[in-house]
Amino acid sequence: MKRIGITFVALLAMTVPAMAGHVATIGTGTCGSCHRTNLITQHGGFAATVCQTCHDSTATAVKGTIASGVAGQPYTCSNCHGAETHLSKHGDYATNFATYNGVEPVNGGIWTAPSSYTKVTPAAKQYQLCVKCHSSNGLGATTNSVSSVTGPSGLLLTDQAMEFNPNNRSGHPIVTGLNNYPNSPAPKALAKTQLTAPWNVNVGTQTMKCSDCHSIDGKLTGVGKEWPYNSATGQLWKLSDAGNTRLFCKNCHPITNTNNTHSEDNHFKYPCVYCHTRVPHGGKVSRLIVTFTSGLPTRYYPDGKGGGTPSLEDKLLRYTKATSASRYDTPSCDADCHGSHENRTGEAW
C-alpha cells in the first residue's frame, strides 16, 4: 500500500509541469479579448472527452503542438487554430447555426442586461448563436451595454442581447415581432409605407435574422452598405442624402415621405445620428431615437466614442412617439432647433 501511495505521488509530480501549460492563461492578442481563461476550461473542463479533443485529434497542427510541447509551456490559440478567426467563420455560423449550441437570454426590464443565459443545444434561431458571443455572455460584464472589447471597427463592442431585449421601447425585430414589445407605446410597428419589399408585409409580427444586415465578413450587406458615414464626403449621412442608394437604411426604408418629420425642410441639414442611434439594434427610447442626456452610452453617440454631438441648441433631449407617422409636431421633441420645440415629459435616455 505504501508503495502504491509513493508511486501515485511520483506520477502526480511528473504531471505537474505539463499541467502548468494546460492551465496557464492562453488568450493572447485578439483571442484574449474573450478567451481569457486556460486551455482546459476553454475546451470544457476536466473530462475524458475534452482530453480526447486534442490528444486524439488527427489535425496536423494539433498533433504537432503536442509533439513539440515542453513541460510547463503555455499554449496559445494559434498553436492549434493557426490564423483562423471567428470573423472568417461567420458565414458558416450564419448558415449552419442549427449545428452549433447557442444561448437564450433571460431578459429583464427596459434597457437592462440579461440576468442569465439558458443553453440551447442546438441553437433553434440564428440570434441564439450570435448572442452567445456578442453579449455579456461572451464579452463579459458590460456597462450600459458597452463592453471593454474593441471590435474590428476600432470601437467597443456592445451587448446585443441587451439591445434586442423585447422589453426595450424600440429595436429591430430579431427576437420577436414589434407587436410583442410590451413597453413600446402604440403604434409599435412601423406602417407598411415606411418599409420596402419584402419587409412591408406582416408588419408587427415578422422577425428578421442578424444576417439580413450583416454579411459573412462582418460588414453590412445589401445594395447600400454605408453607415453612418458617406464615403464620398467623409461626413455623416444627412436626411438630404436620403435618395442615395449607398445609404444602408435605404435597403429597407424609403426614408423620404414616410413621416412628416422626415419631410420637414428644416431637418434636411441634420445628420441621421443626431436623432437616431448609431448602433440601430435596439434602444431605451422609441423609434431608435437618441437623446443626448446622461443615460446615453458613449458608444451610441454620433462618432461612437461620446463625441460628434450637435450644438447645444440642436441637441434632442426628449421624444414622444406620435400616434401616426403624419402627426408629429414641435411638442413631439424637446430641442431648440427652431426655438419652438418643448417636451418635458417625453422619453429620454
ZIGI-V765570 format. One record per residue. N is the residue number from 1. RES is the residue in one letter. BURIAL is 1 if it has 16 or more other C-alpha atoms within 10 Angstrom, else 0. D_LAST is the distance of its C-alpha to the last C-alpha in Angstrom with 2 decimals. Layout:
BEGIN
N,RES,BURIAL,D_LAST
N,RES,BURIAL,D_LAST
END
This chain:
BEGIN
1,M,0,69.89
2,K,0,69.65
3,R,0,70.03
4,I,0,67.23
5,G,0,64.94
6,I,0,65.85
7,T,0,65.32
8,F,0,61.81
9,V,0,60.83
10,A,0,62.32
11,L,0,60.40
12,L,0,57.12
13,A,0,57.86
14,M,0,58.50
15,T,0,55.14
16,V,0,53.03
17,P,0,53.02
18,A,1,52.14
19,M,1,49.38
20,A,0,47.90
21,G,1,47.03
22,H,1,45.45
23,V,1,43.09
24,A,1,42.18
25,T,1,38.64
26,I,1,38.91
27,G,1,35.57
28,T,0,36.24
29,G,0,34.56
30,T,0,31.85
31,C,0,33.09
32,G,0,32.21
33,S,1,28.49
34,C,1,28.58
35,H,1,32.21
36,R,0,32.47
37,T,0,35.15
38,N,1,38.87
39,L,1,41.14
40,I,1,42.00
41,T,0,38.56
42,Q,0,37.14
43,H,0,39.90
44,G,0,39.56
45,G,0,41.28
46,F,0,44.96
47,A,0,46.64
48,A,0,49.72
49,T,0,47.89
50,V,1,45.48
51,C,0,48.48
52,Q,0,50.07
53,T,0,47.07
54,C,1,48.28
55,H,0,51.85
56,D,0,52.99
57,S,0,51.12
58,T,0,53.25
59,A,0,50.78
60,T,0,52.61
61,A,0,49.75
62,V,1,49.32
63,K,1,53.09
64,G,0,53.43
65,T,0,50.76
66,I,0,52.49
67,A,0,55.94
68,S,0,55.10
69,G,0,53.02
70,V,0,53.98
71,A,0,53.75
72,G,1,50.67
73,Q,0,49.11
74,P,1,45.32
75,Y,1,44.43
76,T,1,41.63
77,C,1,40.01
78,S,0,41.89
79,N,0,45.23
80,C,1,45.10
81,H,0,42.35
82,G,0,43.27
83,A,0,40.86
84,E,0,39.27
85,T,0,35.48
86,H,0,32.97
87,L,0,31.95
88,S,0,35.55
89,K,0,35.49
90,H,1,32.38
91,G,1,34.72
92,D,0,36.56
93,Y,1,33.46
94,A,1,32.15
95,T,0,35.59
96,N,0,36.94
97,F,1,33.89
98,A,1,36.00
99,T,0,38.39
100,Y,0,35.82
101,N,0,34.21
102,G,1,30.49
103,V,1,27.91
104,E,1,25.88
105,P,1,22.56
106,V,0,22.48
107,N,1,18.98
108,G,1,16.99
109,G,0,14.24
110,I,1,10.81
111,W,1,9.51
112,T,1,12.49
113,A,1,15.38
114,P,1,18.67
115,S,0,20.92
116,S,0,23.86
117,Y,1,25.52
118,T,0,28.64
119,K,0,31.27
120,V,1,32.35
121,T,0,35.82
122,P,0,36.04
123,A,1,32.74
124,A,1,32.85
125,K,1,29.93
126,Q,1,29.01
127,Y,1,25.42
128,Q,1,26.96
129,L,1,28.74
130,C,1,25.91
131,V,1,23.48
132,K,1,26.43
133,C,1,25.75
134,H,1,22.37
135,S,1,20.41
136,S,1,20.66
137,N,1,24.03
138,G,0,25.44
139,L,1,23.30
140,G,1,23.22
141,A,0,20.43
142,T,1,17.05
143,T,0,14.35
144,N,1,10.78
145,S,1,12.71
146,V,1,14.60
147,S,1,18.35
148,S,1,21.05
149,V,1,23.06
150,T,0,23.59
151,G,0,24.27
152,P,0,26.95
153,S,0,24.71
154,G,0,24.56
155,L,0,20.81
156,L,1,19.38
157,L,1,19.34
158,T,1,16.38
159,D,1,16.58
160,Q,1,17.39
161,A,1,18.14
162,M,1,14.58
163,E,1,13.43
164,F,1,16.20
165,N,1,15.78
166,P,1,16.80
167,N,1,14.80
168,N,1,11.55
169,R,1,11.03
170,S,1,12.30
171,G,1,14.50
172,H,1,18.02
173,P,1,20.55
174,I,1,21.87
175,V,1,22.24
176,T,1,22.95
177,G,1,22.99
178,L,1,20.04
179,N,1,22.04
180,N,1,21.55
181,Y,1,17.75
182,P,0,18.00
183,N,1,14.46
184,S,1,14.42
185,P,0,15.70
186,A,0,19.05
187,P,0,20.08
188,K,1,18.63
189,A,1,20.57
190,L,1,21.33
191,A,1,24.74
192,K,1,27.68
193,T,0,28.01
194,Q,1,24.63
195,L,1,26.03
196,T,0,29.20
197,A,0,31.84
198,P,0,31.86
199,W,1,28.33
200,N,1,29.19
201,V,0,30.89
202,N,0,29.80
203,V,1,26.39
204,G,1,24.14
205,T,0,26.44
206,Q,1,26.93
207,T,0,25.49
208,M,1,25.63
209,K,1,26.37
210,C,0,24.85
211,S,1,28.08
212,D,0,27.47
213,C,1,25.23
214,H,1,26.44
215,S,0,30.13
216,I,1,32.38
217,D,0,31.89
218,G,1,28.12
219,K,0,27.69
220,L,1,26.50
221,T,1,29.08
222,G,1,30.39
223,V,0,32.08
224,G,1,29.14
225,K,1,27.86
226,E,1,25.94
227,W,1,22.20
228,P,1,20.46
229,Y,1,23.62
230,N,1,26.77
231,S,0,29.62
232,A,0,32.06
233,T,0,30.29
234,G,0,28.05
235,Q,0,25.30
236,L,1,21.97
237,W,1,22.69
238,K,1,22.52
239,L,1,22.87
240,S,1,26.46
241,D,1,27.05
242,A,1,26.35
243,G,0,30.05
244,N,0,30.25
245,T,0,30.89
246,R,1,29.69
247,L,1,26.06
248,F,1,24.75
249,C,1,22.85
250,K,1,26.27
251,N,1,27.54
252,C,1,25.93
253,H,1,24.59
254,P,0,26.87
255,I,1,23.98
256,T,1,26.20
257,N,0,27.39
258,T,1,24.94
259,N,1,22.91
260,N,0,23.61
261,T,1,20.56
262,H,1,21.98
263,S,0,25.38
264,E,0,24.57
265,D,0,26.67
266,N,0,24.51
267,H,0,21.72
268,F,1,24.15
269,K,0,23.89
270,Y,1,20.19
271,P,1,19.19
272,C,1,17.46
273,V,1,14.69
274,Y,1,13.86
275,C,1,12.33
276,H,1,12.21
277,T,1,11.14
278,R,1,14.13
279,V,1,14.30
280,P,1,14.56
281,H,1,15.20
282,G,1,12.37
283,G,1,8.68
284,K,1,6.19
285,V,1,6.60
286,S,1,10.34
287,R,1,12.71
288,L,1,10.90
289,I,1,9.16
290,V,1,7.08
291,T,1,5.85
292,F,1,7.47
293,T,0,5.94
294,S,0,6.94
295,G,0,4.69
296,L,1,5.25
297,P,1,8.70
298,T,1,11.65
299,R,1,13.13
300,Y,1,10.80
301,Y,1,11.82
302,P,1,14.89
303,D,1,17.43
304,G,1,15.89
305,K,0,16.41
306,G,0,13.99
307,G,0,16.13
308,G,0,17.38
309,T,0,14.94
310,P,1,16.24
311,S,0,18.17
312,L,0,16.81
313,E,0,18.04
314,D,1,16.55
315,K,1,12.89
316,L,1,10.65
317,L,1,8.49
318,R,1,8.34
319,Y,1,9.88
320,T,1,12.45
321,K,1,14.41
322,A,0,18.09
323,T,0,20.87
324,S,0,22.47
325,A,1,22.12
326,S,0,24.44
327,R,0,22.94
328,Y,1,20.06
329,D,0,20.75
330,T,0,19.55
331,P,1,17.84
332,S,1,15.57
333,C,1,13.34
334,D,1,12.85
335,A,1,14.41
336,D,1,17.86
337,C,1,19.17
338,H,0,22.24
339,G,0,22.07
340,S,0,21.60
341,H,1,17.95
342,E,1,16.75
343,N,1,14.20
344,R,0,13.37
345,T,0,12.51
346,G,1,10.30
347,E,1,7.09
348,A,1,3.78
349,W,1,0.00
END
